[in-house]
Amino acid sequence: MKLYQINQSLYPVTVEQDWLNTLQQGDAVLFMESGVLKVQQCRAQIELLDERGVLIFYRQSDLDSYAVKPLIGHGISDQEWVELTTRSHPIVSW
């Protein structure tokens, strides 16, 4: 499984389309740092990823920091993040 880590709330349009279009069924995406703000900014895209079978995760401490509550996906602890990275290859950070 590939893991894509999204750590910014805004990317240039071309970069945004690249990472969205690259994700395939069975891949995982982790929203972290200000990337968790995409829960509010990009709800439709996150719903499409979920429909395509992409696993969606959020770093729980970042959700708490930004007071964001996603409707799709799972908040994970730092320990679970480490476990996710050990199961994933490759890991792509955007």
C-alpha positions as CSV (number, residue, x, y, z in Angstrom):
1,M,0.0,0.0,0.0
2,K,1.2,3.5,-0.9
3,L,0.9,6.2,1.8
4,Y,0.5,9.8,0.8
5,Q,1.1,12.3,3.6
6,I,-0.6,15.7,3.0
7,N,0.8,18.4,5.4
8,Q,-0.5,21.7,3.9
9,S,-3.9,23.1,3.6
10,L,-3.2,24.8,0.2
11,Y,-1.2,23.6,-2.7
12,P,-0.9,25.1,-6.2
13,V,-3.7,23.7,-8.4
14,T,-1.4,21.5,-10.4
15,V,0.1,19.8,-7.3
16,E,-3.4,19.4,-5.8
17,Q,-4.6,17.6,-8.9
18,D,-1.4,15.5,-9.0
19,W,-1.8,14.0,-5.6
20,L,-5.6,13.6,-5.9
21,N,-5.3,11.8,-9.3
22,T,-2.4,9.6,-8.1
23,L,-4.3,7.9,-5.3
24,Q,-5.8,4.5,-6.2
25,Q,-7.9,1.9,-4.5
26,G,-6.0,0.4,-1.5
27,D,-3.7,3.4,-1.1
28,A,-3.8,5.5,2.0
29,V,-3.7,9.2,2.6
30,L,-2.8,10.8,5.9
31,F,-3.7,14.4,6.5
32,M,-1.5,16.0,9.1
33,E,-0.4,19.4,10.3
34,S,-2.4,22.1,8.5
35,G,-3.4,19.5,6.0
36,V,-6.3,18.5,8.3
37,L,-8.0,21.7,7.3
38,K,-8.8,20.0,4.0
39,V,-11.6,18.3,5.9
40,Q,-13.5,21.5,5.6
41,Q,-12.0,22.9,2.4
42,C,-12.1,19.8,0.2
43,R,-15.0,17.7,1.4
44,A,-16.1,16.7,-2.1
45,Q,-12.6,15.5,-3.0
46,I,-12.3,13.5,0.2
47,E,-15.7,11.9,-0.4
48,L,-14.5,10.9,-3.9
49,L,-11.3,9.4,-2.5
50,D,-13.4,7.4,-0.1
51,E,-15.7,6.2,-2.9
52,R,-12.5,5.1,-4.9
53,G,-11.4,2.9,-2.0
54,V,-8.7,5.1,-0.7
55,L,-8.0,4.7,3.1
56,I,-8.3,8.1,4.8
57,F,-6.5,9.0,8.0
58,Y,-5.9,12.1,10.1
59,R,-3.3,12.7,12.7
60,Q,-5.5,13.0,15.8
61,S,-3.3,15.6,17.6
62,D,-3.6,17.9,14.6
63,L,-7.4,17.4,14.4
64,D,-7.5,18.4,18.1
65,S,-5.2,21.4,17.5
66,Y,-7.4,22.8,14.7
67,A,-10.7,21.7,16.3
68,V,-11.7,19.8,13.2
69,K,-14.0,16.8,13.2
70,P,-14.0,14.8,9.9
71,L,-17.1,12.8,8.8
72,I,-15.0,10.4,6.7
73,G,-11.8,8.6,7.7
74,H,-10.1,7.9,11.0
75,G,-8.1,9.9,13.5
76,I,-4.9,8.1,14.5
77,S,-2.4,8.5,17.3
78,D,1.3,9.1,16.7
79,Q,1.9,5.4,17.5
80,E,-0.6,4.4,14.9
81,W,1.0,6.7,12.4
82,V,4.4,5.0,13.0
83,E,2.6,1.6,12.4
84,L,1.0,2.9,9.3
85,T,4.3,4.0,7.9
86,T,6.0,0.6,8.6
87,R,3.2,-1.1,6.6
88,S,3.4,1.3,3.6
89,H,5.7,1.4,0.6
90,P,6.4,3.9,-0.8
91,I,5.6,6.9,1.4
92,V,5.1,10.1,-0.6
93,S,5.0,13.4,1.3
94,W,3.3,16.3,-0.5
